Amino acid sequence: MNALLVSRLFGQLVETNAFPLAVWETIYLTFASAAVAYLIGLPLGVLLAVTDRGGLKPILWLNKIVGIVVNIFRSIPFIILMVALIPVSRAILGTSIGNGAMIFMLVVAAAPYVARMVESSLKEVDAGVVEAAKSMGASTFQIIRKVYLPEAKPSLLVGAVISTVTILGYSAMAGTIAAGGLGALAVTQARPSNAQDVIWLCVLLIVIIVQIIQELGMYLATRTDKRVRVKGRKKKAKAE
């Protein structure tokens, strides 16, 4: 490679193994935040779907309150929300900088988004299947566990891919609070030095991570989709 195209910073980062560390920190920030966001967002999404008009247990006042709270957090741009959460993070975690604080902020931003994705997926479930479960005497919890979630699994997986990629995009702002990752490497180190090679390598690595998440998520969604399996069996039967 032409030495003129390689910045001094690039060489320093290669020598210190900064790129593998940044990749690991990006993956860690993204998946840790996504996991906690789903622990919060999944029950919220189920609550929104079940208590909505036409849901299993319509409780419109509760649905309205939860919906308003979710919409408020969803409507705030992440960079503004991150700044607003600095004192909250300091009060809860004892710090407002670093990876721990960044995960907290990502979870607060992503959980409402996840809740709406889950709600949308559950509302796609065939009403006939739900009615059949009701007619057999299934309780609300049983319908959620054995009908809603299994039937919506492909859609939920697609939503998880979209949510995870969104969180990955948010994590690029980690450098603003002294957290790590590829975004922080590009913004806090490469940009001030105008090291375009470092910036574009960070972009390439992020694109690769997104593609892996996308392909793996779509593969799992396809494998769990009963409609795809039925079509596959029909094609196999015709071929035989």
C-alpha positions in Angstrom: 0.0 0.0 0.0 1.3 3.5 -0.8 2.8 5.0 2.3 1.2 8.3 1.4 -2.2 6.8 1.8 -1.5 5.4 5.3 -1.6 7.9 8.2 0.7 7.8 11.1 -2.3 7.2 13.4 -3.2 4.1 11.4 0.2 2.6 12.0 -0.1 3.4 15.7 -3.5 1.8 16.0 -2.4 -1.3 14.2 0.6 -1.7 16.5 -1.5 -1.3 19.6 -4.3 -3.7 18.3 -6.8 -0.9 18.7 -9.0 -2.1 15.8 -9.8 -5.6 17.3 -10.5 -3.9 20.6 -12.8 -1.4 19.0 -14.6 -4.2 17.1 -15.1 -6.1 20.4 -16.3 -3.0 22.2 -18.8 -2.2 19.5 -20.2 -5.8 19.6 -20.2 -5.7 23.4 -22.0 -2.4 23.6 -24.5 -3.4 20.9 -25.5 -6.9 22.1 -25.4 -6.1 25.8 -27.7 -3.1 25.3 -30.0 -5.1 22.9 -30.3 -7.9 25.5 -31.3 -5.6 28.3 -33.5 -3.5 26.0 -35.4 -6.7 25.1 -35.8 -7.7 28.8 -37.6 -4.4 29.2 -39.1 -3.9 25.8 -40.6 -7.4 25.3 -42.9 -7.3 28.3 -43.8 -3.7 27.4 -44.7 -4.7 23.9 -46.8 -7.6 25.1 -48.6 -5.3 27.5 -49.3 -2.8 24.7 -50.7 -5.5 22.4 -52.8 -7.3 25.1 -54.3 -4.1 26.6 -55.1 -2.4 23.3 -58.6 -2.2 21.8 -59.3 -5.7 20.4 -56.6 -7.2 22.5 -56.9 -10.2 24.9 -57.5 -7.9 27.9 -58.4 -4.4 26.7 -57.4 -1.9 29.4 -57.5 1.3 27.4 -56.4 3.7 30.2 -53.3 1.6 30.9 -52.5 1.1 27.2 -52.8 4.9 26.8 -50.4 5.7 29.7 -47.8 3.1 28.6 -48.1 4.2 25.0 -47.6 7.9 25.8 -44.4 7.1 27.9 -43.1 4.9 25.1 -43.8 7.5 22.5 -42.1 10.3 24.5 -38.8 8.4 24.7 -39.0 7.2 21.1 -39.4 10.8 19.9 -36.3 12.2 21.5 -33.2 12.1 19.3 -30.6 9.9 20.8 -27.9 12.6 21.1 -30.3 14.8 23.1 -31.5 11.9 25.2 -27.9 10.9 25.9 -27.1 14.4 27.2 -30.2 14.5 29.3 -29.4 11.1 30.9 -25.9 12.1 32.0 -27.0 13.2 35.5 -29.3 10.1 35.7 -26.5 7.8 34.9 -24.2 9.5 37.4 -26.9 9.1 40.1 -27.6 5.4 39.3 -24.2 4.1 38.2 -22.0 6.5 39.9 -20.5 7.6 36.5 -21.7 9.3 33.4 -18.8 8.2 31.2 -17.5 4.8 29.9 -19.1 1.7 28.5 -21.3 1.1 31.5 -22.9 4.5 31.1 -23.3 4.1 27.4 -25.1 0.8 27.8 -27.5 2.4 30.2 -28.2 5.2 27.8 -28.6 2.8 24.9 -31.1 0.7 26.9 -33.2 3.7 27.7 -33.3 4.8 24.1 -33.8 1.3 22.6 -36.4 -0.3 25.0 -39.3 1.9 23.9 -38.3 1.2 20.2 -38.3 -2.5 21.0 -41.7 -2.3 22.7 -43.3 -0.9 19.6 -41.6 -3.5 17.4 -42.9 -6.3 19.6 -46.4 -4.8 19.7 -46.5 -4.6 15.9 -45.3 -8.3 15.6 -47.9 -9.6 18.0 -50.7 -7.8 16.2 -49.8 -9.7 13.1 -50.8 -13.0 14.7 -53.8 -14.6 13.0 -56.9 -13.7 15.1 -58.4 -17.1 14.3 -55.5 -18.9 16.0 -56.1 -16.8 19.1 -59.8 -17.4 19.1 -59.2 -21.2 18.8 -57.0 -21.0 21.9 -59.6 -19.1 23.8 -62.3 -21.6 22.8 -60.2 -24.4 24.3 -60.1 -22.5 27.6 -56.5 -21.2 27.5 -55.7 -18.4 29.9 -54.3 -15.1 28.9 -50.8 -16.0 30.0 -51.0 -19.4 28.1 -52.2 -17.6 24.9 -49.3 -15.1 25.2 -46.7 -17.9 25.8 -48.0 -20.6 23.5 -49.8 -18.7 20.8 -48.7 -15.1 20.5 -44.9 -15.5 21.0 -44.5 -18.7 18.9 -46.7 -17.5 16.1 -44.9 -14.1 15.9 -41.4 -15.5 16.2 -40.3 -14.8 12.6 -41.6 -11.2 12.8 -40.0 -10.8 16.3 -36.6 -12.0 14.9 -36.8 -9.5 12.0 -37.7 -6.8 14.5 -34.7 -7.9 16.7 -32.4 -7.5 13.7 -33.7 -4.0 13.0 -33.5 -3.0 16.7 -29.9 -4.4 17.0 -28.7 -2.5 13.9 -30.3 0.7 15.2 -28.5 0.3 18.6 -25.3 -0.3 16.7 -25.8 3.0 14.9 -26.5 4.7 18.3 -23.3 3.2 19.7 -21.2 5.3 17.3 -21.8 8.2 19.6 -20.0 6.5 22.4 -16.9 8.6 22.0 -18.8 11.7 23.3 -18.9 10.2 26.8 -15.5 8.5 26.7 -16.9 5.0 25.9 -15.3 2.8 23.3 -16.1 1.2 19.9 -15.5 1.9 16.3 -17.5 5.0 16.3 -15.5 6.4 19.2 -12.3 5.5 17.4 -13.4 7.3 14.2 -14.8 10.4 16.0 -12.4 11.0 18.8 -9.1 9.9 17.3 -9.3 9.7 13.5 -11.3 12.8 12.8 -9.2 15.3 14.7 -6.1 13.9 12.9 -8.0 13.8 9.6 -6.9 10.2 9.3 -9.2 9.2 6.4 -7.8 5.7 6.2 -8.8 5.0 9.9 -12.3 6.5 9.4 -13.0 4.4 6.3 -11.7 1.2 7.9 -14.0 1.9 10.8 -16.9 2.4 8.4 -16.0 -0.9 6.6 -15.8 -2.9 9.9 -19.2 -1.5 11.0 -20.8 -2.4 7.6 -19.4 -6.0 8.0 -20.8 -6.3 11.5 -24.2 -5.0 10.2 -24.2 -7.5 7.4 -23.4 -10.4 9.7 -26.3 -9.4 12.0 -28.6 -9.0 9.1 -27.8 -12.3 7.4 -27.9 -14.3 10.7 -31.1 -12.7 11.8 -32.8 -13.3 8.4 -31.6 -16.9 8.3 -33.1 -17.6 11.8 -36.4 -15.8 10.9 -36.7 -17.9 7.7 -36.0 -21.1 9.6 -38.7 -20.4 12.2 -41.3 -19.3 9.7 -43.9 -22.1 9.3 -45.1 -20.8 6.0 -41.6 -21.2 4.5 -41.4 -24.8 5.9 -44.8 -25.7 4.5 -43.9 -24.4 1.0 -40.6 -26.3 1.2 -42.4 -29.5 2.0 -44.9 -29.0 -0.8 -42.1 -28.4 -3.3 -40.4 -31.5 -2.1 -43.6 -33.6 -2.4 -44.1 -32.3 -6.0 -40.5 -33.2 -6.9 -41.0 -36.7 -5.6 
